[in-house]
Amino acid sequence: MKLKTTRDNLLKYTKTPFDGQDYETVAHLIAGNQLIAAANFIDRLDTMVRDTMKIVIMNTCPKISYEMFGTIEFYEGGQ
């Protein structure tokens, strides 16, 4: 699995106003192979941040996405 690559891709969003700490938290959980904790954290976030994180993870490593969310594809509502 590409744990460190996924972490690095999520850390690119740490300068995002208001949500930067959330990206950093999830990035470090994933790098520490704490995928279930990261998935639980993501599921409790606001919609935009949650969706962005899921897309970044799915695009970086489908295997991590499957471990965390049980899917390797992202479906946006209404499409």
C-alpha positions in Angstrom: 0.0 0.0 0.0 1.1 3.5 -0.7 0.7 4.9 2.9 3.4 7.6 2.6 2.3 8.7 -0.8 -1.3 9.0 0.4 0.0 11.0 3.4 2.0 13.3 1.3 -1.0 14.0 -1.0 -3.2 14.8 1.9 -0.6 17.0 3.5 -0.8 19.2 0.4 -4.1 20.5 1.8 -2.9 21.5 5.2 -2.8 25.2 4.2 -6.6 25.1 3.6 -8.3 27.6 5.9 -10.2 26.0 8.8 -9.7 22.4 7.7 -5.9 22.1 7.4 -5.6 20.3 10.8 -8.2 17.7 9.7 -6.1 16.9 6.6 -2.9 16.6 8.8 -4.6 14.3 11.3 -5.9 11.9 8.7 -2.6 12.0 6.8 -0.7 10.9 10.0 -3.3 8.3 10.9 -2.9 6.7 7.4 0.9 6.9 7.5 0.7 5.1 10.9 -1.4 2.4 9.2 -4.4 3.3 11.4 -6.8 3.1 8.5 -10.0 2.4 10.5 -9.3 5.3 12.8 -8.7 7.5 9.8 -12.0 6.3 8.1 -13.9 7.0 11.3 -12.4 10.5 11.6 -13.2 11.3 7.9 -16.8 10.1 8.3 -17.4 12.7 11.0 -16.2 15.6 8.9 -18.2 18.2 6.9 -19.2 17.1 3.4 -16.7 19.1 1.3 -13.7 18.1 3.3 -14.8 14.5 3.7 -15.4 14.1 -0.1 -12.1 15.8 -0.9 -10.2 13.4 1.4 -12.0 10.3 0.0 -11.2 11.4 -3.6 -7.5 12.0 -2.8 -7.2 8.6 -1.1 -9.1 6.8 -3.9 -6.9 8.4 -6.6 -3.7 7.7 -4.7 -4.2 4.1 -3.7 -7.4 2.1 -4.4 -6.2 -0.6 -2.0 -6.2 1.9 1.0 -9.6 3.2 -0.2 -11.0 -0.3 -0.1 -9.5 -1.0 3.3 -11.0 2.2 4.7 -14.3 2.6 2.9 -15.0 -0.8 1.2 -15.0 0.8 -2.2 -12.5 2.0 -4.8 -14.9 4.4 -6.6 -16.4 7.7 -5.5 -20.0 8.5 -6.3 -21.2 12.0 -6.0 -24.8 12.5 -5.0 -27.3 12.9 -7.8 -25.1 11.6 -10.6 
